[in-house]
Amino acid sequence: MFNATRDLCLRDRDNRTAFSILAQTRQSRKPTIESNLDRIVSGGEYFSTSVIVDDDVVDKIERCCALAPLHNPSALACIALCRQKLPALLQVCVFDTAFHQTIVAAHV
């Protein structure tokens, strides 16, 4: 399976540069991109599971930016860029806070 972060060394790139590299690679190698997975640090109390990105999801992630100011805004930029350049692509968000909601209170 093609993994852009691993296969194209995108880990330390800014969002726009990484997306440009991915787009160029997609044109030259023609890998099929079936979906995009976005890891979101804070979904607040809104999300307890993974969700398909839509306008409501984006709005709720924006509301949680104060909870993760170093992470959520850049994740939203990635989502927006992908929605702009590949609007038909399925995007799914997974949330760190969804995991934390599963921790038993006695363990906290």
C-alpha positions, 0 to 999 in steps of 0.5 A, spaced: 500 500 500 502 506 498 503 511 504 505 518 502 508 520 508 513 514 508 514 513 501 515 520 499 518 523 506 513 528 507 513 528 514 517 534 515 514 538 509 509 544 510 502 542 508 502 546 501 509 543 499 507 536 501 500 536 497 504 539 491 509 533 492 503 528 492 500 531 486 506 531 482 507 523 484 500 522 483 501 524 476 507 521 474 506 514 478 498 514 477 497 511 484 490 510 486 488 515 492 482 512 495 481 516 501 485 521 506 486 520 513 486 526 518 489 525 525 486 530 529 488 531 536 482 534 539 475 533 537 473 535 544 467 532 546 464 532 539 467 525 537 467 519 540 469 515 533 472 516 526 468 520 522 467 522 514 469 529 513 463 534 512 462 541 513 459 540 520 465 536 522 470 541 520 465 546 524 466 542 530 474 541 529 474 549 528 471 550 535 476 545 538 482 549 536 483 553 542 484 546 545 489 544 540 492 550 537 498 547 535 495 541 531 488 543 529 489 549 525 494 545 521 490 539 520 484 543 518 488 547 513 490 540 510 483 538 510 481 544 506 487 543 501 484 536 500 477 538 499 479 544 494 484 540 490 480 533 490 473 534 492 471 527 490 476 524 495 473 521 501 476 524 507 476 521 514 478 524 521 480 520 527 481 523 533 486 523 539 480 525 544 476 519 541 481 514 544 481 518 551 474 518 552 475 510 552 479 510 558 476 508 565 475 513 570 479 509 575 485 509 571 485 517 570 
